[in-house]
Amino acid sequence: MDINIMAVFFTAWGTPLTFLEFFAFLTSVIGVGLGVFGPRSTWPWWSIGSVLYLVAFYEWKLYASAALQLIFIAGGIWGWFGWGKEGARPTKLAQRTRLYWGAAFILAYFIIEPLLKKIGAVSTQIEAFGFIGSCLAQFWMIIQKYEAWPLWFVVDVAYTYQYWKQGHSLTAILYFIFVLIAVAGWKRWHQQSHAQ
């Protein structure tokens, strides 16, 4: 039996949802949800969801989101080996380090946003913000820094708005779930970072 992953699986809220988006949704929820608790097994799920969303975002002409999935896949491999069998042991960044990363974030935004306009991306401002914020949050997750979760919260709120506005209902719901997961991760990793 041949399955077309871009074929409509079902329709929700008047929006057709493909097999691809449905399975990307499921694997992503599992991967990010596991990240709150810090087991190493979060990374394979995260990577599978990223592979699926790479295809979906490219089809939707959300090029920064598509490129971001490549970073998530690489991060999933790095995270698997970086966390080790014991899982995450969150700590906090130094105040000065946060300031340096904030400055780098702003600079990168003003470089990436015009590039997205040039290549004809459907969205540029939220895509640039989300791309940079997600790269940074992913890196902080890999190196087990508590600050990843507050940043995920902000990025996921922006993406929830973008995907809902563009009619990608299931992906918008996914990112709203990510917002809730980010709150849980924020709280849990904050407590664990104090304990380290």
Phi, psi and omega in degrees: 000130182260122180251127175272112184293342178268359178288152181289126179272313174198171179244132179226136180053035179076008182246126176288133180246131183274164173304317182302309182296321181298311182287329174296319178301308184299310183293326179291318178299316180297312183298311182289322178300317178296330181301330178301319185272348173079020176281155179298332183294351176298325190292318177298319179296317179303316183291320178298314177301322180292320177300314181294316179290334174305313180293314182298311182295324177296318178298326182273002181064030173261079192293322179294320177295323177294313179298324179300328180295328176296321178293320178296322179295312177298320178296325178297321178291314180297316180298320179303313181280327182290323181282329182069183185294332183283346180085192185285145173229085189296141171226176181253153174283152173290151182304315181297321179297320176300318180296318178298316179295322178298316178295318179296323178300311182297315179299314181297323179301313183288349173270316187282322184302312177295327178296320178297322177299318182296323182272001174082031177295147180295322180231138181242314185292307180292324179296317179294313178301313182293322180298309182293314180299320180291320177300315181293314180297321178298315178300315179296326176297314183299317180271010170064049179255133181306324185297347177302319187290316175300323178292318176303319181305308182296314181298317183292327174298314180298315180292325177302312179300312183299310184292325177294314181298327181274359177087013176266072192302312183294321178291324175298317178296319177303313182290332172293320175297321176299323176301313180295319178296322179298322177297316179296316178296320178304310182293311184294313182290331176297313178297317182290326180292330176289329183282338184286000000 
